[in-house]
Amino acid sequence: MGVSKAILGEPAIAKAMLQGGVEFIADSHLENIIKMRNAGLLTRFVLLRTALSQAESIVQNVDISLNTEIETVGKLDHFANAQHKIHQIIVMVELGDLREGILPCNLSQFIEQTSHLSNIEVIGIGCNLACYGGIKPNNQKMHELSELTNVLEQDFRIRLPIVSGGNSANYEWYKSAPKVERINNLRIGESILLGCETLHRDPIPGLHANAFKLIAEVIESKQKPSLPNGEISQDAFGNIPTFLDRGIHHRVIIALGRQDILPSSLKPEDDLEILGSSSDHVVLDSKHLDLKIGSEVKFDLDYGGLLAAMTSPFIQKKFVEFS
Ligand SMILES: *Cc1c(COP(=O)(O)O)cnc(C)c1O
C-alpha cells in the first residue's frame, strides 16, 4: 500500500505510486481519499484512521478501513447495509507500540462480534509499530502477528488474505528476515516519498532522498549585528530567545514561516544557517553567499517538513516529471 497522507492525497503523486507498483492507496484522511477519487484515480482506497462520525462517508468512498472499535464497525455495517454494499475491514492489533490496536487477548471476541455483521467483511489483520512508542518491528513481532492470523483462521474458519505488518519502519526487518511468514502487506509512505527507512532514517539503495524541494524567496538581505539591541522579553511564541555574538554578518529573510513549515526540518541546499523564525519569517545567516532579494533559497525536507509544507495553502505545489 502506498500511503498518501504526507502529500495530502495529491493525485499526481498517488498516481506515480500506482505506476511504481503499489496495489492500494492508503490515507488517514477521508478528505484526501475523496480528492483522489474525484481526480479519477482507479485503485482500492484504504482508510488508515476510522472515525465513528464519518462512517456513512467512509462506506461511500473507501474500499477498506482499518478498525479497532466494534461500535465503529457496527456503524459501518449499518451504512453498508443502507448502501447495499459489503464494507471490508482490516482489524488492527496492538503489539506493544501503544497507538491503535486491539489487545491480542481481546482479538477473538472482536472477530466473533464482527461475524454477526452481515455487511462487514474482515479481510485481514495488521499492526502498526514504531509510531507512538518507537517499538521496533522485528522477527518476534512479525511472528506474533503471523501466529494470530493462523489462530483466527483456524478458530473462525475464515481466510485472512491481508496480513499487514507495518509501515516504513519495517524495511530493516523485511531486508533481513529469513522468512516473512504470513506478512504479505506493508503500508509505506515515507520510504517511497523520501527514500529512507524510518528506524534510523538510513537511505534505501536505489531511491531518491530529495524528490521534494522547498523553494523560498529572499525578501530582505542585509548586513546586521548578530545581537539584538534592547531589553530581552518573550518572542512571538512565548520563548525567551538567546543569541550568539558573531559580530556584524550578512542576514537574509525568506518569505516562509512557522505557519508553513517546521523550520527545524529545513535542510538548506547551500551553506546557510537558520537563525530563527516567526510565524511568517525565517531569518538565516547567509555566510559567504551573496543572496539578493528576489533570489531563491532551496531546502530538502524531512517527514515533518514535507507534511507541513504540503499542508500549507501558502506553498505552491509544482510537479516536475522525470523520464
Ligand atoms: C501513516 C501510517 C502509515 C505510513 O507510515 P510511513 O512511516 O509513512 O510509512 C502506515 N500505517 C498507518 C496506520 C499509518 O497511520
The ligand as an SDF file (V2000), in Angstrom:
LIG
                    3D

 15 15  0  0  0  0  0  0  0  0999 V2000
    0.9480    6.8850    8.4730 C   0  0  0  0  0  0  0  0  0  0  0  0
    0.6900    5.4610    8.5440 C   0  0  0  0  0  0  0  0  0  0  0  0
    1.4560    4.5710    7.7940 C   0  0  0  0  0  0  0  0  0  0  0  0
    2.5970    5.0070    6.9070 C   0  0  0  0  0  0  0  0  0  0  0  0
    3.7210    5.3810    7.6670 O   0  0  0  0  0  0  0  0  0  0  0  0
    5.1150    5.7260    6.9740 P   0  0  0  0  0  0  0  0  0  0  0  0
    6.0550    5.8440    8.1110 O   0  0  0  0  0  0  0  0  0  0  0  0
    4.9330    6.9990    6.2330 O   0  0  0  0  0  0  0  0  0  0  0  0
    5.4460    4.5910    6.0670 O   0  0  0  0  0  0  0  0  0  0  0  0
    1.1470    3.2290    7.8760 C   0  0  0  0  0  0  0  0  0  0  0  0
    0.1490    2.7790    8.6570 N   0  0  0  0  0  0  0  0  0  0  0  0
   -0.6080    3.6160    9.4040 C   0  0  0  0  0  0  0  0  0  0  0  0
   -1.6910    3.0540   10.2540 C   0  0  0  0  0  0  0  0  0  0  0  0
   -0.3580    4.9800    9.3710 C   0  0  0  0  0  0  0  0  0  0  0  0
   -1.1020    5.7990   10.1180 O   0  0  0  0  0  0  0  0  0  0  0  0
  1  2  1  0
  2  3  1  0
  2 14  2  0
  3  4  1  0
  3 10  2  0
  4  5  1  0
  5  6  1  0
  6  7  2  0
  6  8  1  0
  6  9  1  0
 10 11  1  0
 11 12  2  0
 12 13  1  0
 12 14  1  0
 14 15  1  0
M  END
$$$$
